[in-house]
Amino acid sequence: MELLPGLRHNFRMKPTKSLRKQARKAEAVAQRSEDIEHAERMHDLAEAFRAQAEALKASKKKGKVRK
């Protein structure tokens, strides 16, 4: 899995949880930003983090075998 540039991955935290945390942080920055362009970019980044987390979750779920 290739991570987005600039992602600070916390190795004590599961990757999916880390991506969701980054999404929450980006969303918070977007809400505080007075610059509309910056807010939109941060919102897009948050969406990208969430999409990557969902893709990672789906790929892990797909690899599991039911007994």
Secondary structure as UniProt FT lines:
FT   TURN            5..6
FT   TURN            11..12
FT   HELIX           15..32
FT   HELIX           36..63
//
